[in-house]
């Protein structure tokens, strides 16, 4: 039986009758589609709200209820546009709403929307639901928010910087609902890693902005990280010790009289660093009755040094009578 069907199909193809059948089938299908699309249908679909004419000092808070169930009547061809993209109804906040109870309220009828020509010819709007929409709003707040850089940095041996990686600008202007903006304290950059750095840093990075921006506007979406990198070297100096708050009538002898201090600075500033730029003090008031040593503290260091280190943590002393 199967062999017989195969022979008949081959015979039909060779005779050319299959092409005629295919054309007839396609033509019948097209006629059917056009017949269906030319008929009038009534259906209810969801329309999103397109907000226009909002006062500059106000912002509409996001709300999933801001949509209308709209019942339309039109022929099949017109329905295509509503199924191919998200349908919207425009609401002009300078004309179509009124303010009450801390919200904009929309109560326009289907007849009103028809009159405004929100829909094309041959489309009839039969009804909308709900009959009232409430749009909560807030007054815009303008606030400067500091930027925090999220960075990991390593330098090529012998190189460093005096600065932390500073973002430019170091703060961002944010405009948005008062209740949202007032809670923002800081904006972080996307994490960025710098390796084996030995030249100045100048890198643009994006800010991590709130995922649900709730109508927020930011003056910038990215910042530039900058740092001046120089060749560094280590230095060592001997600094005399000063003892404070020795009681009157007490003679104190202590050893050593000076301590070694190491530091890290750039080659350009190395010659400018002198022992006079450092100060070491011991406070006698901090010594307990059973303690026989003073605790030295660095109370002054020059601005252009890093990683300052005292090489001795205790200073022995005796009280002479």
N, C-alpha and C positions, 0 to 999 in steps of 0.2 A: 504493500500500500504506500509506504514511504517513497519507495523508488518511483512509483507512478506519479506522486505529487511533485517530486523533484523534476521529473521529465516534463510535466505540464508547466511548471514555473519557468524552466529553461526555454520551453517552446514559446511561452508568452513573452518573455524578454526579447527573444530573437524576432518575434513578430512585430515588436514595437507597441503592442497593446498596453504594456505596463506603464509607459510614459503617459499615455492618454488617461489611464486610471488615476495616476498620481496627480496630474493637473486637475482632474475633476474633483478629487478628494480635497485638495488644497483650496480650490475655489469654493467648494461647499462650506469648508471651515471658516473662510474669511467672511462669506455671506452671513453665516450664523453669528459670528462675533459682532459684525456691524449691526445686525438685527437686534442683538441683545443690548449693545451700547446705545442704540437710538431710543430705547425705552426709558421712561421716567421712573426713578427710584427714590424712596424716602429712607434715610438712614441717620443715625446719631453717632457723631465722632467727637473726639476730645480735641479742643483748641487750646493751645498755650496763649498766654497773654504777652503781647508786645507793648512794653510801657514806654510812652513818649511824653514830652512836656513836663517832666519832673522838675520841680524847683531846684536850683543849684545848691541851696543849703539843706536839702532834704535827701534822704536815701531810703529806698523801699527795702525792707528786710525780706530776705528770701523766705518763701513759703510754698510748700508743695500744693497748697489748695488754690493757688493762683492759676486756675484753668476753668474752662467752660465746657459743659457737655452740650453740643449744638446739634439740633435736628434740622437737616437740610432736605430739600426736594429738588432734584435736577436729573437730567438724563445721564446715561452711563459715561459718555465722553468727559463730562465735567468732573466726574468723581475721580478721574485719574490723578489730578493734581494733589488731591488730599491724601492719597495713598502713597504717592511718590516722595513726599516730604512732609515735615511736621507742620500742620496747619496752625496759623496764628490769627488772633484778633487784636487789632491795635486799640489801645485805650490811651487817650490824651488826658494827662493829669492836670492840664490847665483848663479843660472844658468838661470832661466826661465824669468827673468825680466830685464829691464834696467831703469835707472834713468833719468828723464827729467821733468823740470818745477815743481820741488819740490814734485815729486811723483814717485813711482815705477810703471812701465807700463808693462802690459802683453798683448802680441799680437800674441801668438802662435796659429798656425792653428790646425784644427782637425787632420790633418795628423801627426803633431808633437806629439800630445797627444797619438795618436794610436801607434806611434813608441816607445814611452816611456812605452808602456804596462800598461797604466793606466786602461785598461779594459781587462777582461778575454777573452780567446779564444772564438770564435763564436759570439762575440759582435762587431759590426761595428759602429764606430762613424762617422756619416754622416756630421754633422755641429754643430757649436756652435754660440751662440749669447748672448751678443754683441761680436764683433770681437776684442774689446779692453777693458781691465779693468784698472782702475786707483786706486792705493793704496796710499792714503795720509799717510805721516809718520811724526814723530817728533823725536827729539833727547831726550833721557832719561835724566831726572834731578833727582839727589839724594838730599833729603832734610830731616832734622830732624824736626818732627812735635810734639809739646808738647801735653801731654795728660791731659784732665780735667776730674776729677771724679765727677759723678753726684750721690750724696749721701744724705740721710736723716738719722740722727743718734740721738738716745736718750739714756741716760745713766741711770743705776740704781742709785737712790739717794745716794750721797756720793762718786760717782765715776766720773772720767773725764779723759781727756788727754790734754797734752800741744800742741799736734800736730793736724794739719788737717790730714784727711785721704790721705796719700801720695801714688800715684800709682808707682809701680815698674815694668818696667822702666817708667820714667817720660816723655819719648818722644819715638817716633817711627820713624824708617827710612823708607821713602817712595821713591820708584823708579817708574818713569813713565814719560809720555809726559810732556815737559816743560810747555806747556800752561795750563795743568791741575794741576800739582804738585805745580806750583808757586802760585796758588790761595788757596791752603790749608794752613790754619793758626792754626787749632786746631782739635784734635780728642777727642770725648767724650766717656766715658764709658756708658754702659747700666745703667739705673737708678737702684739703690740698696738701700734698707732700713735696718738699724740696730736698734733693739729695746732692751731696758733694758740691755745695755752693761755694763759688769763689769770685763771683761777679755780682754787681747790683741786681736786686730782684725787682721786677716790674711785671706783675701777672694779674690779668683780669679774671675774676671769679664771680659766679652767680650767687645771689642771696637765696637762702631757703625761706620762701614766702609761705604763708598759711595755705594749706591745700584748699580749704573752703574759704575763699577770700571775702565772702559776705559783702561784696560791694566795695572792698578796700581799694584805694588808689595809692601807688607807691611812686615817689619821685624818680627812683632808679630801681632797676632789677639786678644790677651787678655793680661791683666795686673793684678798685685796683689795689693790689697789695704791693707796698713799696718798702725797700730796705736798702741802705747804703752798706755795701760789704767791702771790707778792707783787709790788708795783710796785717796780722797781729803778731805780737811777740810777748815774752814774759819778762817782767822786771822784778827786782828785789831791792828793798831799802831797809835801813836800820832806823827805828823810830824811838825817841826817848819817851819814858813813861811819866805821866803826871798822876799823883795820888791826891784825891779830893777828900774833904771832910775829915781830916785828921784832927782829933780833939786838941784843944789848946793845952799846952803843957806836956804833950806827948811827943817824944822824939822817935821817929820811925826810920828803920833802915830796911831796905828791900833789895832783892837781887833777882834777876838782872835789872840794870837801869834802863835798858832799851831792848826792843824786840824786833825780830826780823819779820817783814811783811812782804808777801809776794802778790803780784797782781798781773793782769793781762791788759794790754793796750795796743793800739795800732802803731805801726812804724812811724806814721806821721806825727803822732803825739808823744812818742817815747821820750824824746829829749826834753819835752816840756814838763814832765812829771818829776817832782823833787820831793825829798823827805818832808819839807815844810808843808806839803799838801795833805799830810796824814797827821792824825792825833790819836794817841792811845791814853786812856784814863783808867784808873782803878778807884773804886769808891769804897772808902774805909767803912762807911755806914753799913755796907752789905756783908761785912765780915762777922761771923758768929763768934761766940766766946771760945769755942773749941777749935776754931779754924786757924791754921798757921800760914795761910796763903791768900793773896789777893787775886781777883779775877779780872784780867785786862779786857777792855772793850775798845773797839775802833769807833771813835765818835766823829771822825771827819775823814773823808776820802775824796780825792779829786773826782770830778764829774766824768772824765774820759778814761775810766778804768773799769775792768770787769773782773769777777772772780777773785776779789781781794781776800787774802787768807793770813791769819796770824799763825805763826809757827810754834807758839807756846801759849798754853791755856792757863798757866798758873805763875804767879810771882811770889816767891818766898819773902817773908818779912819777919823782923823781930822788933820788939819795942824796947828802946833804950831808956833806962831810968837814971 
